[in-house]
């Protein structure tokens, strides 16, 4: 069994914010961004809303 690393309530770094902006700008879905950044979907949604970053919705 693989060991899961918990990142509960870790502060966002400048690099992570830039990566979030870049991935959102490319039109990636929330789930894909979450996996790429190893953060929860809720965490990414909250931070995107706080910074006014639009996340693409799957249709």
C-alpha positions in Angstrom: 0.0 0.0 0.0 1.3 3.4 -0.9 1.7 6.0 1.8 -0.4 9.1 1.4 1.1 12.4 2.3 -1.3 14.8 4.0 -0.9 18.5 3.3 -3.7 19.7 5.5 -3.9 23.5 5.7 -0.5 24.2 4.2 0.0 27.9 3.2 0.0 28.6 -0.5 3.4 29.5 -2.0 3.9 32.1 -4.7 5.0 29.3 -7.1 1.7 27.4 -6.4 -0.4 30.5 -7.0 1.4 31.0 -10.4 0.9 27.4 -11.3 -2.8 27.7 -10.4 -3.2 30.7 -12.6 -1.4 29.0 -15.5 -3.4 25.8 -15.3 -6.7 27.7 -15.0 -5.8 29.9 -17.9 -5.1 26.7 -20.0 -8.7 25.7 -19.3 -8.0 22.7 -17.2 -10.8 21.2 -15.1 -10.8 21.4 -11.3 -10.1 17.7 -10.9 -7.1 17.8 -13.2 -5.7 20.9 -11.4 -6.2 19.2 -8.1 -4.3 16.2 -9.1 -1.5 18.2 -10.7 -1.0 20.3 -7.6 -1.6 17.6 -5.0 -4.2 19.7 -3.2 -7.9 19.1 -2.6 -10.5 20.4 -5.0 -12.0 22.4 -2.2 -8.7 24.0 -1.4 -8.2 25.0 -5.0 -11.8 26.3 -5.4 -11.4 28.4 -2.2 -8.1 29.9 -3.3 -9.3 30.5 -6.9 -12.4 32.3 -5.6 -10.2 34.4 -3.2 -7.9 35.5 -6.0 -10.6 35.9 -8.6 -9.3 33.0 -10.8 -11.9 31.3 -13.0 -11.8 27.5 -13.2 -13.3 25.8 -16.3 -16.4 23.7 -15.7 -16.8 20.3 -17.3 -19.9 20.0 -19.5 
